[in-house]
Amino acid sequence: MSQDTLFDKVWDLHKVSSLPGGSDQIFIGLHLIHEVTSPQAFGALKEKNLKVKFPQNTVATVDHIVPTDNQSRPFKDNLAEQMIETLEKNCLENKIRFFNIGSGNQGIVHVVAPELGLTQPGMTIACGDSHTSTHGAFGSIAFGIGTSQVRDVLATQTIAMNKLKVRQIWCENKLSHGVFAKDLVLHIINALGVKAGVGFAYEFAGPAINALSMEERMTICNMSIEGGARCGYINPDEKTFDYIKNKLCAPKNENWDKALLWWESLKSDENSIYDDVIKFDASKVEPTVTWGITPGQSVGINQQIPLIEELPPNDQFVAEEAYKYMGFKPGQLIKNTPIDVCFIGSCTNGRISDLRIAAKVLKDKKVSKQIKAFAVPGSEKVANKAKQEGLDKIFKDSGFEWREPGCSMCLAMNSDKLIGNQVSASSSNRNFKGRQGSPSGRTLLMSPAMVAAAAINGKVSDVREFIN
């Protein structure tokens, strides 16, 4: 088993006890909740006449079901209105901090927590959402949990888990111009497979990772779950500390100095022992696009969709299913695939840096006439910052719709959905069947810059032709 990694250190610090059967009881330092996975958990507490153990350790926002076109209350969707009302009521009754629409701090939970300074090194973080792994970018250990575990954290501030193995993913050199964190993580998932991380925590490290901004690191850790890992993390450094400093919920004054001293000690040792180490050359990664129905089915922009015989035997069945569903032929190029809808947003790529690079591509250009394109900021803070910088105007002038913050078409639990078998160029994280709202809708995952390029040309395009 691994020794002296950041994961081992944080796990040991938060271990309450060893449980029969081999699992550990782990204290959760920060619990994030939203409107979808919390109602049943609060209901279960009421049934057992239990109270929230440490309400100060739980923070709520609303993101999955909120409409992005019109957020006036009551929502047009009665179920969405009921869900937000339930969250409002539960937070009020249990004295839980709630960043509601109009607070200035509402947004996608995995965007909001880091930008408010809630996410900090050395923490254990849990949320009823699989992409909680995002927060590992700050040197925390963050787990997506199910509704029953949301109940457990509310009641006890702990969860029961088996300790994970640790795989280090070492990324040499650096990404080339026009290639982004989204391309790198799609490349890694393609190489290792969507099940390779089962039972593992992924530690992303190496020169290419060190060179990434904090928001790019969040993209990497966000999608570690798509590679099967329970969590992904990056050792904290000066970029981490600079990002957190002066945030609303960050330590202040002498508490900052104490926290910084503590955080600087929280990293994997030079002689750490890992259960596995895999190396990648980041300089060889090119803009990457998914072609199938899992995030692992991807190719570089100038590559062909693989032939069935080129794939490992275990991957051939799902590949056959993907060819049929997506309407692709083995061996065809992904480049120039016609697109119907372009979506920029999600907890993977809905931050200000994502909007900036997409706006850079779109500036003084027009969206192709047959394309429906929309940009959805990840939070109210992101939206306000984008407006201050004039990014919203660039998007609107190009032909994009500018929306209000929310999860939007990432999972279509709202009014933003594909229609029929439309093809979407999406900066989100999952290309599963029906993920974007239509049972026959087709999703191609790519970076925000690549989505912008696809919007201009009306087809999958190499963004390097626009920004080089």
Secondary structure, DSSP 8 states (H G I E B T S, - for coil): --BSSHHHHHHHHHEEEE-TTS-EEEE-SEEEE-TTTSHHHHHHHHHTT---S-GGGEEEE--SS--SS---SS-SSHHHHHHHHHHHHHHHHHT-EEE-TTSS--B-HHHHHHHTT---TT-EEEESSGGGGGGGGGT-EEEE--HHHHHHHHHHSEEEE---EEEEEEEES---TT--HHHHHHHHHHHH-TTTTTTEEEEEESHHHHTS-HHHHHHHHHGGGGGT-SEEE----HHHHHHHTT-TTS--THHHHHHHHHHTT-S--TT-B-SEEEEEEGGG---EEE-SSSTT-EEETTSB---GGGS-HHHHHHHHHHHHHHT--TT-BSTT-B-SEEEE-HHHH-SHHHHHHHHHHHTT----TT-EEEE--SBHHHHHHHHHTTHHHHHHHHT-EE--SS-GGGT-SSS----TT-EEEE-SS---TTTTS-TT-EEEE--HHHHHHHHHHTB---THHHH-
